[in-house]
Amino acid sequence: MKDIFVSSSPHIRSPEDIPWIMRQVMYALMPGAFIGVYFFGMPAIKVIAVSIASCVAVEALWQRVSRQRITVNDWSAALTGLLLAMNLPSGLPWWMVVIGSAVAIIFGKQVYGGLGNNPFNPALVARIFLLISFPVAMTTWPKPRSFFAEQTDAVTGATPLGALKTAVFEHQSIAAAPHLNLMDPFLGNIGGSLGEISALALILGGLYLILRKIIAWQIPVSYLGSVAVFTGILWKINPQLYASPAFHLLTGGLMLGAFFMATDYVTSPITNPGRIAFGIGCGLITVIIRTWGGYPEGVAFSILIMNALVPLINRATRPRKFGA
């Protein structure tokens, strides 16, 4: 007779543990990271390496000082470091990257009790902190160049969203903005953070996560769909003042936010209706900030605002008890 083991639920075991999930997300980010390295060269490698290493080091140091079990082998700190690097300009000084990593780990994660307890996405907390603290450095965007090109002094320029915002503010027309071939942001040949330059690479990574059932499709689909709908309405009303939906979908950090930031397990809703509402909310706030706000980009702010509403969304979309 076989031994019978009595244990609490869950009774279905799976090899898909936390380290496995974190590694899958990092694998999905690799195409975008490689494109960033190709166009920005060694500075991009430095930002990625410093961000990952400092996030892991800060988490280990914090847990040792606070006499907690060291959990850096769960890969969550490494993933936070990679996500933070994808939100930064490739020319950001290394010490600012270290400060951002400390903010992400300590104030975005550990002060709440560690992984699984943080209400806000740690990498976005750090991005907003750096943007407010070092606005010039965080909005200085090196222009892309081939990794194999001759290494000369970096040339900076505005992102497509920044150029659009300037044109509307100064001339009340998007026609004053430099012409943009949409294949450039689709493939990655534009200025911006490492996670803003290739929509194709990020889409491929996002589809990988959806097919592997690492993330739910409801959030990215509702997020991207709502941005397309809201910007499409504005574009139809006044195409001289508002950019097309394709422009908004392919530029900025929308693809990174929709597939990799908004879908964070801890900071997103747990019900399917809640996920759809969350994605629509992110899309609406993104469009409002991009169109009428002071910043040309609104993805980070929109996700953090909706993170704060997740408990209310979960409560409002909680399914009825069986038989009730």
N, C-alpha and C positions, 0 to 999 in steps of 0.2 A: 504493500500500500504506500502510495506517494505521500510525502509530507504535505500538510495543509498549513498555509501561512495565513494568519489573520492580521489584516492591516487596514488602515483608514484609506479612503479614496484620495487620489484617483487610483484605479486598479489597472488602467491601461498604461503601460510604460512605453516610452519612446526615446530613441537616442538623440532627439532634437532638443538638447539642453541649451542653456543661455550662451555658453561659449560658442556652440555651433551656430546659433542664430546670429550672434555678433559677427562671426567670421563671414557668414553669407552676405551680410550687409556690406562688409568691407570689400568682399569680392565684387559685389555689384557696383561699388564706387570706383573700382580700379580703372574701367575705361575712361571715366571723366578725369581721374587723376592723371592718367597717362597723357591724355590730350592736353591738360594743363602743363605738364612737364615738357611736352613737345613744343608748345608755343611760347613758354616762358623760361625754359631752361633750368639752370642750376638754382636760381632764386626760388623757383617753385619747389624743387626738391628740398631745399633748406627749410622752407616754411612747413612742409609736410612732416619732415623728420623731426624738427624742433617741437612742433605741436603734439605729435604722438608721444614722443619721448617725455616731454614735460608733463603731459596729462597723466601718463603712467606713473612718473616719479612723484608728482604731487599727491596722487591718490594713495600710493604706498606710504609716503611720508605722513600724510594726515592720519591714515589708519594706524600706523605704528605709534604716533604721538598720542592719539586718542585711545590706544590700547584696544583696537578693534581687530578682527580677523582680516588679514590682508587678502583682498579679492581681485588683484589686478590680473590674475590668470583667467578671469571670466571674459576678458577682451572688451568689456564695456568702456573702460578708460581709453583704450587704444582707438575704439570706434569714435568716441567723443573727440579725440585729438584729430582724427582724419576729417570728421565733419566740420570741426572748427577750421582746419586748414582750407577746406573747400569754400569757406565763407570769407576768406581773407585775401587781400591783394598779394601778389607774389613778391612785391617789393617791400613788404612790411618788415621793419627791423625785428631781429630775433628776440630782443627783450620784450617787445610788445606782444609777441606771440606767447612768450612764457607767462606774461601777466594775464593774457586771455585764457590760457590753459588753467592757471590757478583759479581764476574767477569761475570758469566752467565747472571744475571739479569741486571746489569748496562751496561756492555760493549757489551754484546751479544744481548740485547733487548731494554732497556730503552733509551739509547743514540740515537737510531734511531727513536724514537717516540712511542715505546711500541709495543704491540702485533699487528701483521699484517704489520709491517714496517721493521722488522729486515731482512737483507739479508743473514745472516748466522745462523745456528742452535745454539742457546745459550748454550746448554749443551756441544756441541762439542768444542765451543770456550773456555769454561772453562776447558775441559779436556786437550786440547792442551796447554793452559796457564799453568796448573799444571804440565804437563809432561815436559815442558821446564824449569819451575821454580824449581821444586822439582823432578828431574829425578830418584833419588834413591828411594824415597818413592813411586813414581808412578810406579815403576817397581819391587817392592818387593811384591811377590805374596804368600800369605799364602796357604799352601796345604789344600785341603778339608778334612773335617772330619764330622762325624755325629753330628748333634746338640745335641744328647743325649749321646755322648761320654764324657768321663771324661775330664774336662777342664784343659789342661796343656798348657805350653808355646807354642805359635804358631810356626810351622815349615814352612819355606818358600822354594820355589823351582821355577824353570823356567816354563814358559808356554810352551805348545807344539810348538808354533811358535818360541819362543825364543830358545828352545833347537834345533830346526831345523836350525835356522839361525847360531847358534854357530857351529853346526856340519859341515855345508857347508863351513863356513869361515875357520875353523881349519883343516878340513880333506877333503874338496872338495867332500863330499859324505853324503847323507842323512842317509846312513846305520850306521853312527857313532852316530846318535841321539838315545835316549832311545826309545825302542819299545812302540808304542801307540796303544792300543785297541780302535778302533773308537767308540765303544759303550760308552766309558768313556766320551768323549766330547758330545756325543749325549744325554746322560742321565744327565751329570753334575759333574761327579767325577774327575775333573781336577782343577788345579790352574788357576787363572786369575781374572779378574774383575767380579763383580756380574752378568754382562750381557754377559759373555763369557763362562759360564760353562754348560749350558744346551741348546743345539740346539733344542731339542724336545719341551721344554717349550716355547721357543720363536717362534717356528713354529706354535704351537697351538694358541698363542696369535696373531700372524700375520694373520692366517687363520680366526680367529674371526673378526678381523678388516676388512678383505676383504669381508667376508660374510655379515657383517653389512654395507658394502659399506662406511666405514669410510675412508679407503685408496683405491687408485687405484692399481690394480694388476700389471700394466705395470712396475712400478719402481722395486718392489722386484723381479719380474720374470726376467726382463732384467738384473738386477744387479747380481743375483745369477747365471743366465744362462751364462752371459759373463765371470764371474769368472770360472765357470766350463769349458767353451770352451777354454779360454786362458791358464788355468793351464793344461787342458787336452792335448793341443798341446805341451806344454813344457814337460809334462810327457812322451808323446810318443817319443819326440826327445831324451831325456836323463833321464830315470827313476832313474838313480843313483844320479842325481844332483837335480832333481825337484820332489816335492811331488805330490801325486795324487790329482785329483779334489775333491774326497771325503774328504781328509784331510783338504784342504783349506776351503771347505764349512762348515765343522763341528767345526773348531777351530777358536779361536779369536772372534772378535766382529762382524763378518759378518752378522749373522742372526739378531742381534740387530740393526745393521746399515741399513740393507736392509728393514726390516719391520717397524722400529720405528723411525729412524733418517732421512734417505733419503726421506721418504714419508711425511715429514713435509709440511703442506699446504703452508706456507709462503715462504719457501726456495726451493721449487721444481717447475718444469714447470707446466703450466696449460693445455697444449695440450697433447693428447695421443702420437703423434710422438715425442714430446719434452720429455715426460716422459721416453720413450724407449731410446732415445739418452742419457738422463741423467743417466739412470741406466747402460747403456753400458760404458759410460765414467767413472762412479764410479768403475765399475768392472775392467776396464783396468788399471786405476791408482792404485787400490788396489793391483793388481797382480804385477805391476811394482815395487811398494814400497816393497812388501813382498819378491820379488825375487832378486832385485838388490839394494834396498835402505838400508839405515843404520838402520832403525827400522824394527823389525820383523812383526809389524802390520801396515796396511795402510788404514783401513776403515775410521777413523776420518779425516785424511788428504784428502782422495779422496772425501768425501762428501763436505767438506769445499771448496775445489778447484772447484767442480762442482756447488756449491751454487753460487760462483762468476760468473759463466757462464750462470746462469739461465736467466737473461734478454736477452742475445744474443740468447739462445735457444728458448725462447718464441717468439722473433722477427722472427727468421728463420723458425719456424714452425707455424706461424700465418696463420689461414685458410683464403682462398680467400673470399672476400665479395660476397654475393649472387648476381648472375647476372653479375659479373665482367668478 
